[in-house]
Amino acid sequence: MRRPVPLLPSPSKPAESQTAAVVAQTEIVLRKRKRPVSSACEECRKRKSKCNVPWPCTPCLHRNTDCHFGPKADLEMHHRALQRKYSDVQAENTHFQAVYSLLREKPENIALAILRRIRTGADPDAILSLMENGDLLMQLHLAPSSQFRYAFPYRSALPSIPVGTKSAYMEALALEAPYPGQEPSEPCDYQPISDLEAPRYMPYHSAKLVEPMLDIATISAWTTVCTDESLLHSLMEAYILHIYSAFPFFHKDCFIRDLVSGSKRFCSSLLVNAVLAHACHATPKFAHRNEHWNPQNIGYLFLAEARRLLELETARSKITTVQAMLVMNIIMNDHGVDGASYQYLTKAVALAKRMGLFNSPSDDMEHDVDPSTKVVREVTAWALFAWQGWFSYVPPLDLKLRSKTESCPPCFMNRL
């Protein structure tokens, strides 16, 4: 019988390969086996699935199996799950009691209608919502709305005198309210509102100016009185919104364009300070804006700066100087200083005559001057002509614009 071949030891490896094997063996990190969570249910323990602890857990609900916790389970979590289940059952019981109360207290026809809905499988919440929102008797207990379409800034009620008058302003929807003795309004035909009728539906006191170019203007660069940009912007917006529509002494678009760009063709520090001084008189936030003699009033400071600049620019024939003197004339009229207002208007007329604003444009001017300059000159000429014409009714003032060549400024309606 042959003897088995003896097993020889393996040949020895080099030292480098042994160290590499040791390093490779040390780099391998074995993950430890996770210990089972003590709060998992018995079924999740058997299947080694993740249990979310609240009873019954989600895996057991998906598998449709009984969810049982062992003696080592977290009893506190089990108690919380029971509390949530109890709250749900209590809320459902409250709904059932409410439906039962409706069946007991409502008339027979309504109770039968509720019963038919229950037999058709309606949800108790849907039945309660229908009874609460669809009951006309319960709706009668609701108080009518007492909100106004528009709240007045100083008092909520209108005086009795204008309520009885018939005017387009009193028929605006903004003032619609059940006043005593008022006739019922005509039914609305829901037609689109045209641009001419839009002011009747908008309270002017709450109107806001939308002027994108004015938002990016640096007004503080034109005055040394104030550096608060928010205050200066609010004053300029108040002037354009409340004053400019009644006294358009300058071309608004050209003025704002140069106000932003820094050009001095149609905008100047004199005109900006005069406009800001007049805007202070129309801004309710200033308590003593009527005290034009008070040095603490910001309107006084703007007007004083405008007067200083006017003394420097009187000898210069600039269109902005004429416009600024017209604005300062209105300021003095508002404060009741008629003597100073007459002087500003007289100087404005004299400067306009020297500049030839009331003369018909020559052929050279038609070809050489740009359209913006023509429009600004003609707008200023018409504004000055109309304003001095109104002032000519005052006996002490005689502006003497009566010659045939100065009877009317050149027409610019076809160029606007």
Number of C-alpha atoms within 10 A of each C-alpha: 3 4 5 6 6 6 6 6 6 6 6 7 8 8 9 9 10 12 11 11 12 11 11 10 10 9 9 8 7 6 6 6 6 6 6 10 14 15 20 25 28 17 18 19 17 8 8 11 12 15 20 14 20 20 21 19 19 15 16 17 12 8 8 9 11 13 18 16 21 14 10 11 17 17 13 10 14 16 13 13 17 15 12 12 12 12 12 12 11 12 11 14 12 12 16 15 13 16 20 13 12 17 17 11 10 12 10 11 9 14 18 13 12 23 14 12 15 14 9 9 8 13 11 18 13 10 17 17 11 12 15 12 10 11 11 10 9 11 11 9 8 8 7 7 6 7 8 12 11 15 14 15 8 6 8 10 11 11 9 10 7 11 16 14 11 9 10 8 15 15 15 16 14 17 21 13 14 10 13 9 8 10 9 8 9 6 6 6 6 6 6 8 11 8 7 7 11 11 13 17 14 15 16 11 9 10 9 10 13 10 12 8 13 18 13 12 18 16 24 17 13 18 18 12 15 15 14 10 14 12 13 19 19 15 21 21 22 22 21 18 17 16 15 18 10 9 14 18 23 27 19 13 15 16 20 17 16 16 25 16 13 17 12 13 14 26 26 23 22 25 27 22 27 28 25 26 28 26 26 25 24 17 16 10 9 13 9 15 20 16 14 20 12 13 11 11 17 20 27 21 21 25 22 17 19 24 18 12 18 19 9 10 14 15 10 11 13 17 24 25 26 26 27 26 27 29 25 24 23 19 22 18 15 15 14 11 13 13 11 15 21 20 14 20 24 19 17 23 24 14 20 23 15 11 16 15 23 24 16 15 14 8 8 8 11 11 9 8 10 10 13 15 14 15 18 21 25 24 23 24 28 20 19 25 20 14 15 22 14 10 16 15 10 9 7 9 14 13 16 11 17 9 8 7 11 17 13 17 23 17 13 14 9 5 10 8
